[in-house]
Amino acid sequence: MEMQTEGRAAGKAACEQEDLSFHWLYQRVQALVAHSIYPKAGRMERWSLRTGIAAALIGVLTALIPEHVIAPRIALGLVRVCLFVELAGFLVSGVLGARREIRQYIQPRLSHAREMDSEFDRWQDVIESLRQFPRIERERRLAYVATLRARMTEGMGIMFGGLQRLGPFPLLIALYVQFRDWKWGDWAAAFDVGIFGAILIFAMALLYLIGWVGISLRTRLDTYVALLESSIAGQVEAARLLEQTHPKAPQAH
């Protein structure tokens, strides 16, 4: 409790020394995101996933190289190594991710309640810090970020549609395109997708990555809107209650 009080006092002093900006809001929201009751993805988990993706890309590019450029035996050996590294990287990343998040899936309701309790006080601290700034500044930034969010939602709907509803299916389709003709023992066929298949895999993976980056940006805009609205709505409600409790005296004519 003392730490929270000290944090609010420090936030109030910081607000008095600087103007409201989206950079300030970004820093406060980053602190909210960084705080979690669940463990973060470790270096091994992150790099195993990146290694698997890189191995898949190298394997596909190797399979597209003509035979007169690289000897078939060398290409076959490189493809086998890339396939092993790709599968191992995805497997290690999946196992580590499942072990890290297993607790919240064993008791999802309890874990979710604890997560909300942990985040609520920090959320309120950010709202209280926002209220130290002039209301007119918050209203202006709220109007701007709400308009920006509406434009982004409309633009992403045209390009990506319901990407959040699809989940990992685009990547699964890309893996199907890669392994559709593969049979056990025929290691070269794992990356023998042809030029059209390679372009399709690259395009799906790239659009999937860009789409989720856009979704993360839109989610951040949602957070900005929610914080600004909460900081304004609380003061409006307090002013209304104060006016009801202490009505203004009628002016004499």
HELIX and SHEET records of a PDB file:
HELIX    1   1 GLU A    2  GLN A   17  1                                  16    
HELIX    2   2 PHE A   22  ALA A   34  1                                  13    
HELIX    3   3 ARG A   43  LEU A   64  1                                  22    
HELIX    4   4 PRO A   72  ILE A  106  1                                  35    
HELIX    5   5 PRO A  108  LEU A  130  1                                  23    
HELIX    6   6 ARG A  135  MET A  159  1                                  25    
HELIX    7   7 LEU A  163  LEU A  166  1                                   4    
HELIX    8   8 PHE A  169  PHE A  179  1                                  11    
HELIX    9   9 TRP A  187  ALA A  190  5                                   4    
HELIX   10  10 GLY A  194  THR A  245  1                                  52    
END                                                                             
